[in-house]
Amino acid sequence: MKESTGLDARDGDPRVSAAVEELRALLRSFDDVEPDLMDERFYAHAYNELDLAGRAIIDAFDREGRSTGDCTHE
């Protein structure tokens, strides 16, 4: 069964869906990390990865908003 993203009905920019899927995959990869491996380096790396993924989503939504003329989120 396919997980619902809430984006299936969107006709918007495919980069939004791609950014959401990238973040979803990143979060799933965190689920696979054993607790004893979650050291300081893990958290620093995870923060950087989440920062990049979050910025990619924001950029994708901003691009979509500009392309559709919806500037209410700026």
Buried (B, 14 or more C-beta within 10 A) or exposed (E): EEEEEEEEEEEBBEBBBEBBEBBEEBEEEEEEEEEEEEEEEEEEEBEEBBEEBEEBBEEBBBBBBEEEEEEEEE
